Amino acid sequence: MNSLKDLYTQRVEEIETYLELLDTIDREIKEGRSPTIEVMSVITVTQQRMLYASFYLQLYNLVEATVSYCLDALSSAMVQEHKWYPADLSPNFRKEWVRTVAKTHHIKDETRLNGALEMFEQLVQSKPIPTPFHFDMKQNGNWDDEAIRKTSEKLGLRLTFRADVEANIKRPYRDDKRPLEFVKHLRNRLAHGNISFTECGSTTTVADLHELKRSTVEYLNDVVASFASFIESQGFISQDKRPPSNKFL
């Protein structure tokens, strides 16, 4: 469990370090001084805007990385010590295990056939869930709070949030979009070339970035805590097969 929280903490620290740089640049410019890097390089307004825009990419990367860490932690818990069998899984997890192994969502017939054969062999030979195992739940650049909620519900995991955090992450932030929805939107526009970095950063302030960072990190803190609690209580195992000491909350 510590590895999940440690990885997440490292990513948050990267975001905070980048914001410290932007704070310094913004303060220097407001005070009439030219920010410099290694004495000789002067930062222009255009470069400042590009740095601001890059923050949206970093913040979205934090969201996607956090989801990946949480799903990987769940996968690891399922295969630990080769202890659990497909029949031990909760109905939600059994469904996602079948979907991932049998590759039912793939277009190619051959891919689905090979996946079905792999699952068949495992069931016939009564083998525990093999390692490594990773859920196939890619969103292709479309992770936001709604996508995270839907993915969690597929696994039978109910995310729990502090009241103020939940209210903040659901409120309209800009352009009628929620905070994470807005981050995802700008990230995709930048990634697909629909907007330049200079354009993106021209309507942004450091205060805006701090607000988005705060909303995002507070939300992700509760997401990580929810996943950690779910793993700790072995919520991925059918209730009748969970050890008595692990009461699912």
Summary of the structure (lengths in Angstrom):
residues: 249
radius of gyration: 21.8
end to end distance: 17.0
largest distance: 73.5
contacts: 720
relative contact order: 0.16
helix: 66%
strand: 3%
